[in-house]
Every structure is written in structure tokens, then in C-alpha cells.
Amino acid sequence: MREYLLVPRGRPSDWDALTPEDWAQLNESFSAWTASLRAQDHYVRGSSLPETLKLVRRMTPRTFTATRETRSEDENALTGFFLIRAETYEQAVEIASSCPSLMHDRIEVYEL
């Protein structure tokens, strides 16, 4: 099997409207989804990402700056990642289409 990177992207602030009950249900959905992928030997690893980040920018060929930023209003923010195994790109897309992140994000699929 080949490895694929699933990259959920969206606006993190869209998740702010979720109630504690919504979060509990979403966590259960992710747990069931990853358990199903593990049982089929598709799941390698995954993680959500924190709201704040350090953004490094090159200023000149020899200098750079690092700033602390939030990504909550970026409509294209990387919200997490999943590394999976699949036989084909089409199977990886099928797996991505079952991800609970699709309720609030879109998912990019990359063959590694």
C-alpha cells in the first residue's frame, strides 16, 4: 500500500459554534472513523493543530523573522492532518470522503 496525506483545510473559527454536545459527538465520530481505518490497516497517524502558530518569513537571504499568529480567520487554514495507507489514489479519496472533518472543512489528498 502507498501512503497518502489527508489535509483538512477550513476556517477554525467555524468550529467555535459547536456546543459541548456537538464536540462530544464529533469526537465519537473521529474515534469510530480512526478505529475503522486501523482495523483495515489504513490509519498511520493524525492530529489536529493548535489555534496559534509561529510563522517564519525570510527577510533577506541571511535573515528571517518569526511572528506568533492565529489562524482562526484564514479560510484556507490547515486544521490538522491524517497519514493513511491505501492501494490507490481513488481509495485514498474514498477514505477522505468518509472523514468527519468534511462537516466543517474540505480535505486535500496527496500521494506521498
LOROTI-911632 format. One record per atom (N, C-alpha, C): x, y, z; atom name; residue in three letters. Coordinates in nm, 3 decimals, always signed. Layout:
residues N
{px: X	py: Y	pz: Z	atom: CA	rest: ALA}
...
This chain:
residues 112
{px: +0.084	py: -0.119	pz: +0.000	atom: N	rest: MET}
{px: +0.000	py: +0.000	pz: +0.000	atom: CA	rest: MET}
{px: +0.088	py: +0.125	pz: +0.000	atom: C	rest: MET}
{px: +0.037	py: +0.230	pz: -0.060	atom: N	rest: ARG}
{px: +0.106	py: +0.358	pz: -0.063	atom: CA	rest: ARG}
{px: +0.054	py: +0.447	pz: +0.049	atom: C	rest: ARG}
{px: +0.132	py: +0.549	pz: +0.082	atom: N	rest: GLU}
{px: +0.090	py: +0.642	pz: +0.186	atom: CA	rest: GLU}
{px: +0.035	py: +0.769	pz: +0.122	atom: C	rest: GLU}
{px: -0.067	py: +0.824	pz: +0.189	atom: N	rest: TYR}
{px: -0.134	py: +0.946	pz: +0.144	atom: CA	rest: TYR}
{px: -0.150	py: +1.039	pz: +0.263	atom: C	rest: TYR}
{px: -0.140	py: +1.167	pz: +0.235	atom: N	rest: LEU}
{px: -0.161	py: +1.268	pz: +0.337	atom: CA	rest: LEU}
{px: -0.297	py: +1.334	pz: +0.311	atom: C	rest: LEU}
{px: -0.383	py: +1.328	pz: +0.413	atom: N	rest: LEU}
{px: -0.513	py: +1.396	pz: +0.406	atom: CA	rest: LEU}
{px: -0.499	py: +1.526	pz: +0.485	atom: C	rest: LEU}
{px: -0.530	py: +1.636	pz: +0.419	atom: N	rest: VAL}
{px: -0.509	py: +1.769	pz: +0.479	atom: CA	rest: VAL}
{px: -0.642	py: +1.843	pz: +0.487	atom: C	rest: VAL}
{px: -0.708	py: +1.842	pz: +0.603	atom: N	rest: PRO}
{px: -0.829	py: +1.922	pz: +0.620	atom: CA	rest: PRO}
{px: -0.793	py: +2.071	pz: +0.624	atom: C	rest: PRO}
{px: -0.868	py: +2.150	pz: +0.549	atom: N	rest: ARG}
{px: -0.849	py: +2.296	pz: +0.548	atom: CA	rest: ARG}
{px: -0.983	py: +2.364	pz: +0.566	atom: C	rest: ARG}
{px: -0.983	py: +2.473	pz: +0.639	atom: N	rest: GLY}
{px: -1.104	py: +2.549	pz: +0.661	atom: CA	rest: GLY}
{px: -1.077	py: +2.665	pz: +0.754	atom: C	rest: GLY}
{px: -1.183	py: +2.725	pz: +0.803	atom: N	rest: ARG}
{px: -1.171	py: +2.837	pz: +0.896	atom: CA	rest: ARG}
{px: -1.192	py: +2.782	pz: +1.036	atom: C	rest: ARG}
{px: -1.087	py: +2.780	pz: +1.119	atom: N	rest: PRO}
{px: -1.101	py: +2.726	pz: +1.255	atom: CA	rest: PRO}
{px: -1.213	py: +2.791	pz: +1.335	atom: C	rest: PRO}
{px: -1.242	py: +2.918	pz: +1.311	atom: N	rest: SER}
{px: -1.348	py: +2.984	pz: +1.388	atom: CA	rest: SER}
{px: -1.485	py: +2.924	pz: +1.358	atom: C	rest: SER}
{px: -1.500	py: +2.855	pz: +1.244	atom: N	rest: ASP}
{px: -1.627	py: +2.789	pz: +1.214	atom: CA	rest: ASP}
{px: -1.660	py: +2.682	pz: +1.317	atom: C	rest: ASP}
{px: -1.557	py: +2.630	pz: +1.381	atom: N	rest: TRP}
{px: -1.577	py: +2.525	pz: +1.482	atom: CA	rest: TRP}
{px: -1.621	py: +2.584	pz: +1.616	atom: C	rest: TRP}
{px: -1.607	py: +2.717	pz: +1.632	atom: N	rest: ASP}
{px: -1.641	py: +2.782	pz: +1.759	atom: CA	rest: ASP}
{px: -1.788	py: +2.770	pz: +1.796	atom: C	rest: ASP}
{px: -1.875	py: +2.756	pz: +1.696	atom: N	rest: ALA}
{px: -2.019	py: +2.749	pz: +1.722	atom: CA	rest: ALA}
{px: -2.063	py: +2.613	pz: +1.776	atom: C	rest: ALA}
{px: -1.972	py: +2.516	pz: +1.777	atom: N	rest: LEU}
{px: -2.010	py: +2.383	pz: +1.824	atom: CA	rest: LEU}
{px: -2.036	py: +2.384	pz: +1.975	atom: C	rest: LEU}
{px: -2.143	py: +2.320	pz: +2.015	atom: N	rest: THR}
{px: -2.175	py: +2.307	pz: +2.157	atom: CA	rest: THR}
{px: -2.092	py: +2.194	pz: +2.216	atom: C	rest: THR}
{px: -2.085	py: +2.183	pz: +2.348	atom: N	rest: PRO}
{px: -2.015	py: +2.070	pz: +2.409	atom: CA	rest: PRO}
{px: -2.071	py: +1.935	pz: +2.360	atom: C	rest: PRO}
{px: -2.201	py: +1.930	pz: +2.338	atom: N	rest: GLU}
{px: -2.262	py: +1.806	pz: +2.287	atom: CA	rest: GLU}
{px: -2.215	py: +1.778	pz: +2.144	atom: C	rest: GLU}
{px: -2.205	py: +1.885	pz: +2.062	atom: N	rest: ASP}
{px: -2.153	py: +1.870	pz: +1.926	atom: CA	rest: ASP}
{px: -2.010	py: +1.817	pz: +1.928	atom: C	rest: ASP}
{px: -1.928	py: +1.873	pz: +2.017	atom: N	rest: TRP}
{px: -1.789	py: +1.829	pz: +2.028	atom: CA	rest: TRP}
{px: -1.782	py: +1.682	pz: +2.069	atom: C	rest: TRP}
{px: -1.866	py: +1.644	pz: +2.165	atom: N	rest: ALA}
{px: -1.866	py: +1.504	pz: +2.210	atom: CA	rest: ALA}
{px: -1.903	py: +1.412	pz: +2.094	atom: C	rest: ALA}
{px: -2.003	py: +1.449	pz: +2.018	atom: N	rest: GLN}
{px: -2.045	py: +1.368	pz: +1.904	atom: CA	rest: GLN}
{px: -1.935	py: +1.364	pz: +1.797	atom: C	rest: GLN}
{px: -1.871	py: +1.478	pz: +1.773	atom: N	rest: LEU}
{px: -1.763	py: +1.482	pz: +1.674	atom: CA	rest: LEU}
{px: -1.645	py: +1.396	pz: +1.719	atom: C	rest: LEU}
{px: -1.610	py: +1.403	pz: +1.847	atom: N	rest: ASN}
{px: -1.501	py: +1.319	pz: +1.898	atom: CA	rest: ASN}
{px: -1.535	py: +1.171	pz: +1.884	atom: C	rest: ASN}
{px: -1.659	py: +1.135	pz: +1.910	atom: N	rest: GLU}
{px: -1.701	py: +0.995	pz: +1.890	atom: CA	rest: GLU}
{px: -1.690	py: +0.956	pz: +1.743	atom: C	rest: GLU}
{px: -1.729	py: +1.047	pz: +1.654	atom: N	rest: SER}
{px: -1.720	py: +1.020	pz: +1.511	atom: CA	rest: SER}
{px: -1.575	py: +0.999	pz: +1.468	atom: C	rest: SER}
{px: -1.483	py: +1.084	pz: +1.516	atom: N	rest: PHE}
{px: -1.342	py: +1.066	pz: +1.484	atom: CA	rest: PHE}
{px: -1.287	py: +0.936	pz: +1.541	atom: C	rest: PHE}
{px: -1.326	py: +0.903	pz: +1.663	atom: N	rest: SER}
{px: -1.279	py: +0.778	pz: +1.724	atom: CA	rest: SER}
{px: -1.326	py: +0.657	pz: +1.643	atom: C	rest: SER}
{px: -1.452	py: +0.658	pz: +1.603	atom: N	rest: ALA}
{px: -1.505	py: +0.547	pz: +1.523	atom: CA	rest: ALA}
{px: -1.438	py: +0.542	pz: +1.386	atom: C	rest: ALA}
{px: -1.416	py: +0.658	pz: +1.325	atom: N	rest: TRP}
{px: -1.354	py: +0.664	pz: +1.193	atom: CA	rest: TRP}
{px: -1.211	py: +0.610	pz: +1.197	atom: C	rest: TRP}
{px: -1.132	py: +0.657	pz: +1.295	atom: N	rest: THR}
{px: -0.993	py: +0.610	pz: +1.304	atom: CA	rest: THR}
{px: -0.987	py: +0.463	pz: +1.343	atom: C	rest: THR}
{px: -1.078	py: +0.417	pz: +1.429	atom: N	rest: ALA}
{px: -1.080	py: +0.274	pz: +1.466	atom: CA	rest: ALA}
{px: -1.110	py: +0.188	pz: +1.343	atom: C	rest: ALA}
{px: -1.203	py: +0.233	pz: +1.261	atom: N	rest: SER}
{px: -1.235	py: +0.160	pz: +1.139	atom: CA	rest: SER}
{px: -1.115	py: +0.156	pz: +1.045	atom: C	rest: SER}
{px: -1.045	py: +0.268	pz: +1.030	atom: N	rest: LEU}
{px: -0.927	py: +0.271	pz: +0.944	atom: CA	rest: LEU}
{px: -0.815	py: +0.184	pz: +1.000	atom: C	rest: LEU}
{px: -0.797	py: +0.185	pz: +1.133	atom: N	rest: ARG}
{px: -0.695	py: +0.099	pz: +1.194	atom: CA	rest: ARG}
{px: -0.726	py: -0.049	pz: +1.169	atom: C	rest: ARG}
{px: -0.852	py: -0.086	pz: +1.183	atom: N	rest: ALA}
{px: -0.892	py: -0.225	pz: +1.164	atom: CA	rest: ALA}
{px: -0.865	py: -0.272	pz: +1.021	atom: C	rest: ALA}
{px: -0.866	py: -0.178	pz: +0.926	atom: N	rest: GLN}
{px: -0.841	py: -0.212	pz: +0.786	atom: CA	rest: GLN}
{px: -0.697	py: -0.183	pz: +0.744	atom: C	rest: GLN}
{px: -0.611	py: -0.151	pz: +0.841	atom: N	rest: ASP}
{px: -0.469	py: -0.120	pz: +0.819	atom: CA	rest: ASP}
{px: -0.450	py: +0.002	pz: +0.728	atom: C	rest: ASP}
{px: -0.540	py: +0.100	pz: +0.737	atom: N	rest: HIS}
{px: -0.526	py: +0.222	pz: +0.658	atom: CA	rest: HIS}
{px: -0.468	py: +0.338	pz: +0.740	atom: C	rest: HIS}
{px: -0.492	py: +0.339	pz: +0.869	atom: N	rest: TYR}
{px: -0.455	py: +0.453	pz: +0.951	atom: CA	rest: TYR}
{px: -0.310	py: +0.444	pz: +0.995	atom: C	rest: TYR}
{px: -0.233	py: +0.552	pz: +0.975	atom: N	rest: VAL}
{px: -0.095	py: +0.559	pz: +1.023	atom: CA	rest: VAL}
{px: -0.089	py: +0.653	pz: +1.143	atom: C	rest: VAL}
{px: -0.134	py: +0.778	pz: +1.124	atom: N	rest: ARG}
{px: -0.140	py: +0.873	pz: +1.235	atom: CA	rest: ARG}
{px: -0.215	py: +0.998	pz: +1.191	atom: C	rest: ARG}
{px: -0.247	py: +1.082	pz: +1.287	atom: N	rest: GLY}
{px: -0.316	py: +1.206	pz: +1.257	atom: CA	rest: GLY}
{px: -0.319	py: +1.295	pz: +1.379	atom: C	rest: GLY}
{px: -0.352	py: +1.422	pz: +1.355	atom: N	rest: SER}
{px: -0.359	py: +1.517	pz: +1.466	atom: CA	rest: SER}
{px: -0.432	py: +1.642	pz: +1.422	atom: C	rest: SER}
{px: -0.498	py: +1.707	pz: +1.517	atom: N	rest: SER}
{px: -0.547	py: +1.843	pz: +1.492	atom: CA	rest: SER}
{px: -0.429	py: +1.936	pz: +1.519	atom: C	rest: SER}
{px: -0.446	py: +2.062	pz: +1.485	atom: N	rest: LEU}
{px: -0.338	py: +2.159	pz: +1.505	atom: CA	rest: LEU}
{px: -0.386	py: +2.271	pz: +1.596	atom: C	rest: LEU}
{px: -0.293	py: +2.332	pz: +1.671	atom: N	rest: PRO}
{px: -0.332	py: +2.439	pz: +1.763	atom: CA	rest: PRO}
{px: -0.376	py: +2.564	pz: +1.688	atom: C	rest: PRO}
{px: -0.447	py: +2.649	pz: +1.758	atom: N	rest: GLU}
{px: -0.500	py: +2.773	pz: +1.702	atom: CA	rest: GLU}
{px: -0.390	py: +2.874	pz: +1.670	atom: C	rest: GLU}
{px: -0.283	py: +2.876	pz: +1.750	atom: N	rest: THR}
{px: -0.175	py: +2.971	pz: +1.726	atom: CA	rest: THR}
{px: -0.054	py: +2.900	pz: +1.668	atom: C	rest: THR}
{px: +0.027	py: +2.976	pz: +1.597	atom: N	rest: LEU}
{px: +0.144	py: +2.919	pz: +1.532	atom: CA	rest: LEU}
{px: +0.253	py: +3.023	pz: +1.523	atom: C	rest: LEU}
{px: +0.374	py: +2.977	pz: +1.496	atom: N	rest: LYS}
{px: +0.486	py: +3.066	pz: +1.466	atom: CA	rest: LYS}
{px: +0.502	py: +3.067	pz: +1.316	atom: C	rest: LYS}
{px: +0.497	py: +3.183	pz: +1.257	atom: N	rest: LEU}
{px: +0.513	py: +3.198	pz: +1.113	atom: CA	rest: LEU}
{px: +0.652	py: +3.253	pz: +1.087	atom: C	rest: LEU}
{px: +0.732	py: +3.179	pz: +1.013	atom: N	rest: VAL}
{px: +0.869	py: +3.219	pz: +0.983	atom: CA	rest: VAL}
{px: +0.873	py: +3.274	pz: +0.840	atom: C	rest: VAL}
{px: +0.928	py: +3.394	pz: +0.826	atom: N	rest: ARG}
{px: +0.941	py: +3.458	pz: +0.695	atom: CA	rest: ARG}
{px: +1.086	py: +3.495	pz: +0.672	atom: C	rest: ARG}
{px: +1.133	py: +3.471	pz: +0.550	atom: N	rest: ARG}
{px: +1.269	py: +3.512	pz: +0.514	atom: CA	rest: ARG}
{px: +1.265	py: +3.661	pz: +0.479	atom: C	rest: ARG}
{px: +1.352	py: +3.736	pz: +0.540	atom: N	rest: MET}
{px: +1.359	py: +3.881	pz: +0.515	atom: CA	rest: MET}
{px: +1.465	py: +3.909	pz: +0.407	atom: C	rest: MET}
{px: +1.580	py: +3.848	pz: +0.421	atom: N	rest: THR}
{px: +1.690	py: +3.857	pz: +0.324	atom: CA	rest: THR}
{px: +1.747	py: +3.716	pz: +0.314	atom: C	rest: THR}
{px: +1.841	py: +3.693	pz: +0.225	atom: N	rest: PRO}
{px: +1.897	py: +3.557	pz: +0.217	atom: CA	rest: PRO}
{px: +1.954	py: +3.505	pz: +0.349	atom: C	rest: PRO}
{px: +1.991	py: +3.595	pz: +0.441	atom: N	rest: ARG}
{px: +2.054	py: +3.551	pz: +0.565	atom: CA	rest: ARG}
{px: +1.974	py: +3.580	pz: +0.692	atom: C	rest: ARG}
{px: +1.861	py: +3.647	pz: +0.679	atom: N	rest: THR}
{px: +1.783	py: +3.680	pz: +0.799	atom: CA	rest: THR}
{px: +1.638	py: +3.636	pz: +0.780	atom: C	rest: THR}
{px: +1.573	py: +3.614	pz: +0.893	atom: N	rest: PHE}
{px: +1.432	py: +3.577	pz: +0.892	atom: CA	rest: PHE}
{px: +1.365	py: +3.635	pz: +1.014	atom: C	rest: PHE}
{px: +1.235	py: +3.635	pz: +1.014	atom: N	rest: THR}
{px: +1.158	py: +3.680	pz: +1.129	atom: CA	rest: THR}
{px: +1.055	py: +3.573	pz: +1.163	atom: C	rest: THR}
{px: +1.026	py: +3.560	pz: +1.290	atom: N	rest: ALA}
{px: +0.923	py: +3.465	pz: +1.335	atom: CA	rest: ALA}
{px: +0.820	py: +3.543	pz: +1.414	atom: C	rest: ALA}
{px: +0.695	py: +3.530	pz: +1.375	atom: N	rest: THR}
{px: +0.588	py: +3.600	pz: +1.445	atom: CA	rest: THR}
{px: +0.485	py: +3.499	pz: +1.492	atom: C	rest: THR}
{px: +0.420	py: +3.532	pz: +1.602	atom: N	rest: ARG}
{px: +0.313	py: +3.447	pz: +1.656	atom: CA	rest: ARG}
{px: +0.181	py: +3.496	pz: +1.595	atom: C	rest: ARG}
{px: +0.108	py: +3.407	pz: +1.533	atom: N	rest: GLU}
{px: -0.017	py: +3.443	pz: +1.467	atom: CA	rest: GLU}
{px: -0.125	py: +3.341	pz: +1.500	atom: C	rest: GLU}
{px: -0.250	py: +3.383	pz: +1.483	atom: N	rest: THR}
{px: -0.361	py: +3.290	pz: +1.493	atom: CA	rest: THR}
{px: -0.412	py: +3.263	pz: +1.353	atom: C	rest: THR}
{px: -0.473	py: +3.150	pz: +1.335	atom: N	rest: ARG}
{px: -0.520	py: +3.113	pz: +1.202	atom: CA	rest: ARG}
{px: -0.672	py: +3.107	pz: +1.196	atom: C	rest: ARG}
{px: -0.740	py: +3.163	pz: +1.295	atom: N	rest: SER}
{px: -0.884	py: +3.145	pz: +1.307	atom: CA	rest: SER}
{px: -0.966	py: +3.210	pz: +1.195	atom: C	rest: SER}
{px: -0.917	py: +3.314	pz: +1.131	atom: N	rest: GLU}
{px: -0.995	py: +3.377	pz: +1.026	atom: CA	rest: GLU}
{px: -0.946	py: +3.341	pz: +0.885	atom: C	rest: GLU}
{px: -0.846	py: +3.260	pz: +0.877	atom: N	rest: ASP}
{px: -0.794	py: +3.217	pz: +0.747	atom: CA	rest: ASP}
{px: -0.885	py: +3.106	pz: +0.694	atom: C	rest: ASP}
{px: -0.955	py: +3.132	pz: +0.584	atom: N	rest: GLU}
{px: -1.048	py: +3.034	pz: +0.529	atom: CA	rest: GLU}
{px: -0.977	py: +2.912	pz: +0.472	atom: C	rest: GLU}
{px: -0.846	py: +2.922	pz: +0.458	atom: N	rest: ASN}
{px: -0.768	py: +2.814	pz: +0.398	atom: CA	rest: ASN}
{px: -0.672	py: +2.753	pz: +0.501	atom: C	rest: ASN}
{px: -0.701	py: +2.768	pz: +0.628	atom: N	rest: ALA}
{px: -0.611	py: +2.722	pz: +0.733	atom: CA	rest: ALA}
{px: -0.603	py: +2.570	pz: +0.738	atom: C	rest: ALA}
{px: -0.484	py: +2.523	pz: +0.760	atom: N	rest: LEU}
{px: -0.461	py: +2.381	pz: +0.783	atom: CA	rest: LEU}
{px: -0.512	py: +2.351	pz: +0.924	atom: C	rest: LEU}
{px: -0.611	py: +2.264	pz: +0.936	atom: N	rest: THR}
{px: -0.670	py: +2.237	pz: +1.068	atom: CA	rest: THR}
{px: -0.622	py: +2.107	pz: +1.130	atom: C	rest: THR}
{px: -0.551	py: +2.027	pz: +1.053	atom: N	rest: GLY}
{px: -0.499	py: +1.900	pz: +1.103	atom: CA	rest: GLY}
{px: -0.438	py: +1.822	pz: +0.989	atom: C	rest: GLY}
{px: -0.410	py: +1.694	pz: +1.016	atom: N	rest: PHE}
{px: -0.360	py: +1.608	pz: +0.911	atom: CA	rest: PHE}
{px: -0.388	py: +1.462	pz: +0.948	atom: C	rest: PHE}
{px: -0.393	py: +1.378	pz: +0.846	atom: N	rest: PHE}
{px: -0.403	py: +1.233	pz: +0.864	atom: CA	rest: PHE}
{px: -0.309	py: +1.168	pz: +0.764	atom: C	rest: PHE}
{px: -0.229	py: +1.078	pz: +0.811	atom: N	rest: LEU}
{px: -0.144	py: +0.997	pz: +0.725	atom: CA	rest: LEU}
{px: -0.209	py: +0.860	pz: +0.716	atom: C	rest: LEU}
{px: -0.242	py: +0.819	pz: +0.594	atom: N	rest: ILE}
{px: -0.311	py: +0.691	pz: +0.575	atom: CA	rest: ILE}
{px: -0.238	py: +0.606	pz: +0.473	atom: C	rest: ILE}
{px: -0.276	py: +0.479	pz: +0.467	atom: N	rest: ARG}
{px: -0.230	py: +0.387	pz: +0.363	atom: CA	rest: ARG}
{px: -0.350	py: +0.348	pz: +0.279	atom: C	rest: ARG}
{px: -0.328	py: +0.339	pz: +0.146	atom: N	rest: ALA}
{px: -0.435	py: +0.297	pz: +0.056	atom: CA	rest: ALA}
{px: -0.371	py: +0.231	pz: -0.066	atom: C	rest: ALA}
{px: -0.448	py: +0.146	pz: -0.131	atom: N	rest: GLU}
{px: -0.398	py: +0.078	pz: -0.251	atom: CA	rest: GLU}
{px: -0.385	py: +0.174	pz: -0.368	atom: C	rest: GLU}
{px: -0.480	py: +0.268	pz: -0.381	atom: N	rest: THR}
{px: -0.482	py: +0.360	pz: -0.495	atom: CA	rest: THR}
{px: -0.521	py: +0.500	pz: -0.447	atom: C	rest: THR}
{px: -0.497	py: +0.596	pz: -0.534	atom: N	rest: TYR}
{px: -0.539	py: +0.733	pz: -0.506	atom: CA	rest: TYR}
{px: -0.690	py: +0.739	pz: -0.488	atom: C	rest: TYR}
{px: -0.762	py: +0.664	pz: -0.571	atom: N	rest: GLU}
{px: -0.908	py: +0.663	pz: -0.563	atom: CA	rest: GLU}
{px: -0.955	py: +0.610	pz: -0.428	atom: C	rest: GLU}
{px: -0.887	py: +0.508	pz: -0.376	atom: N	rest: GLN}
{px: -0.923	py: +0.457	pz: -0.244	atom: CA	rest: GLN}
{px: -0.893	py: +0.561	pz: -0.136	atom: C	rest: GLN}
{px: -0.783	py: +0.635	pz: -0.150	atom: N	rest: ALA}
{px: -0.750	py: +0.741	pz: -0.054	atom: CA	rest: ALA}
{px: -0.857	py: +0.849	pz: -0.056	atom: C	rest: ALA}
{px: -0.905	py: +0.884	pz: -0.174	atom: N	rest: VAL}
{px: -1.013	py: +0.984	pz: -0.185	atom: CA	rest: VAL}
{px: -1.140	py: +0.931	pz: -0.120	atom: C	rest: VAL}
{px: -1.168	py: +0.803	pz: -0.140	atom: N	rest: GLU}
{px: -1.286	py: +0.742	pz: -0.076	atom: CA	rest: GLU}
{px: -1.274	py: +0.748	pz: +0.076	atom: C	rest: GLU}
{px: -1.156	py: +0.719	pz: +0.127	atom: N	rest: ILE}
{px: -1.133	py: +0.727	pz: +0.272	atom: CA	rest: ILE}
{px: -1.153	py: +0.872	pz: +0.320	atom: C	rest: ILE}
{px: -1.096	py: +0.968	pz: +0.246	atom: N	rest: ALA}
{px: -1.111	py: +1.109	pz: +0.283	atom: CA	rest: ALA}
{px: -1.258	py: +1.151	pz: +0.283	atom: C	rest: ALA}
{px: -1.335	py: +1.096	pz: +0.191	atom: N	rest: SER}
{px: -1.476	py: +1.135	pz: +0.182	atom: CA	rest: SER}
{px: -1.557	py: +1.088	pz: +0.302	atom: C	rest: SER}
{px: -1.503	py: +0.995	pz: +0.380	atom: N	rest: SER}
{px: -1.573	py: +0.947	pz: +0.499	atom: CA	rest: SER}
{px: -1.526	py: +1.017	pz: +0.627	atom: C	rest: SER}
{px: -1.432	py: +1.110	pz: +0.615	atom: N	rest: CYS}
{px: -1.375	py: +1.177	pz: +0.733	atom: CA	rest: CYS}
{px: -1.474	py: +1.275	pz: +0.795	atom: C	rest: CYS}
{px: -1.488	py: +1.273	pz: +0.927	atom: N	rest: PRO}
{px: -1.578	py: +1.367	pz: +0.994	atom: CA	rest: PRO}
{px: -1.542	py: +1.514	pz: +0.973	atom: C	rest: PRO}
{px: -1.418	py: +1.544	pz: +0.936	atom: N	rest: SER}
{px: -1.377	py: +1.683	pz: +0.911	atom: CA	rest: SER}
{px: -1.456	py: +1.748	pz: +0.798	atom: C	rest: SER}
{px: -1.508	py: +1.667	pz: +0.708	atom: N	rest: LEU}
{px: -1.580	py: +1.723	pz: +0.594	atom: CA	rest: LEU}
{px: -1.705	py: +1.800	pz: +0.635	atom: C	rest: LEU}
{px: -1.751	py: +1.782	pz: +0.758	atom: N	rest: MET}
{px: -1.868	py: +1.859	pz: +0.805	atom: CA	rest: MET}
{px: -1.835	py: +2.007	pz: +0.814	atom: C	rest: MET}
{px: -1.706	py: +2.042	pz: +0.834	atom: N	rest: HIS}
{px: -1.667	py: +2.181	pz: +0.854	atom: CA	rest: HIS}
{px: -1.550	py: +2.225	pz: +0.767	atom: C	rest: HIS}
{px: -1.483	py: +2.133	pz: +0.705	atom: N	rest: ASP}
{px: -1.363	py: +2.163	pz: +0.626	atom: CA	rest: ASP}
{px: -1.373	py: +2.098	pz: +0.489	atom: C	rest: ASP}
{px: -1.276	py: +2.126	pz: +0.407	atom: N	rest: ARG}
{px: -1.255	py: +2.047	pz: +0.286	atom: CA	rest: ARG}
{px: -1.127	py: +1.968	pz: +0.310	atom: C	rest: ARG}
{px: -1.103	py: +1.864	pz: +0.233	atom: N	rest: ILE}
{px: -0.985	py: +1.780	pz: +0.255	atom: CA	rest: ILE}
{px: -0.907	py: +1.765	pz: +0.125	atom: C	rest: ILE}
{px: -0.779	py: +1.796	pz: +0.132	atom: N	rest: GLU}
{px: -0.689	py: +1.775	pz: +0.020	atom: CA	rest: GLU}
{px: -0.623	py: +1.638	pz: +0.039	atom: C	rest: GLU}
{px: -0.600	py: +1.567	pz: -0.072	atom: N	rest: VAL}
{px: -0.539	py: +1.434	pz: -0.066	atom: CA	rest: VAL}
{px: -0.411	py: +1.437	pz: -0.149	atom: C	rest: VAL}
{px: -0.299	py: +1.401	pz: -0.085	atom: N	rest: TYR}
{px: -0.169	py: +1.398	pz: -0.151	atom: CA	rest: TYR}
{px: -0.110	py: +1.258	pz: -0.144	atom: C	rest: TYR}
{px: -0.063	py: +1.209	pz: -0.256	atom: N	rest: GLU}
{px: +0.013	py: +1.082	pz: -0.255	atom: CA	rest: GLU}
{px: +0.157	py: +1.115	pz: -0.217	atom: C	rest: GLU}
{px: +0.212	py: +1.040	pz: -0.124	atom: N	rest: LEU}
{px: +0.350	py: +1.064	pz: -0.079	atom: CA	rest: LEU}
{px: +0.445	py: +0.969	pz: -0.149	atom: C	rest: LEU}
